[in-house]
Amino acid sequence: MAPPGGGPMAGGGPGDANAELKAQLDKWFIISIVVVVFCCSCWPLGAAGIYMIHSGKGLLAQGNAAGAEEKLKTGKTLTLVTAGLGALLMIVSIILNVVSAMSANSF
């Protein structure tokens, strides 16, 4: 039975939760790929993140939402660590280049 006004029922069913989980898996899969492309120095962690999220997509397709959520959580963590390490290495590289340029100009 639909609520007054013809909109969707509040709360939804288990299919709604799986649709939301699938959307999260798809979003983080793309984010993981982008992070690996731009944080080349940390690609092994990023590749592990892509693998975990892809595994989560497979588990969700098999109906194992709990397993898919665990894989998503692990994949997100690996992706965020990869992005953080990549940003940190980029900052260190910039600082070292600036220091090197400043010391080369002093002689």
N, C-alpha and C positions, 0 to 999 in steps of 0.2 A: 504494500500500500504506500503510495507516494504522499508526502506531506502536502499541506495546503500550498498552493502556488505552483505545484508540479515540479519542484526542484528535487535533487537527490536526497535520500534519507541521510540523516546525521549519523556519523559513526562508520557507515559503510560496512563492508564485509571483509573476509580474509583476502579476497581478490584485490581489494583496494590497497591493502598492506603490501601484497606482492608486487602490485604495479608501482608503488612508491619505492620499494626496494630495487626493482628493476631500473627505475629512473635513476636512483642513486648509483647503482652499479655502472650504468651507461655513462653517467656524468664523470665519475671518478676514473673510469677506464680512459676517457679522453684526456682528463687532467693528467693522468699518469704518463700517457704518451707524450704530451706536451712538455712535462717536466723532464723526461728522459732526453728529449731532443735538445732542450735548452741547458740542461745541467749534465753535459757530456761526461764530466769527470767523475760523476757519481752514478753512472749508468747501471752498475750491477744491482744496487739497491732499487733503483727505479724499475729495472726489468723484473725484479722479484715482486714489486708492487703490481705491475701489469699482470704478471702470472697469477697472483693471488686474486685479483679482481676478476680476471677471466675465469678462474676456477669457481668463483662465487656465482658468476653468470650461469655456469654449467650446473652447479648445485641447485640454483633457483629453478632452472628448466626441469630438473628432476623432481622438484617439489620440496626440496630441503631448504626451507627459508632460514632456519636457525644456522645451518652450516654456511649459507650464503652471507648472512650477517656477520659471522665470524671472519670469513674471508675478506669481506668488505672492510671491516675494522682493521685487519692486518694490512691490507693493501693501502688503505688511507694513511696509516701510520708510516709505512715504508715510503710512500709518495711524499709525505710532508717532510720526513727526515731527509730524503733526497733533495728536495727543494731547499731546505734549510742549509744543508751542507754545500750545495751548489752556490747558494748566495754567499755563504761565509767564505768559500774559496775565491769567489769573484772579488769580494771586498778585500781580502788579503792580497790578491794579485794586484789590484789597483793601488793599494797602499805601497806594496813593494816596488811597483813601477814608478810611482811618484817619488819615493825615497831614492831610488836608483837614478832617476833623472836629476833630482836635486843635487845628489852627490857628484854626478858627472859634470854638472855645471859649475861646481865649486872649485874644480881643479883647473 
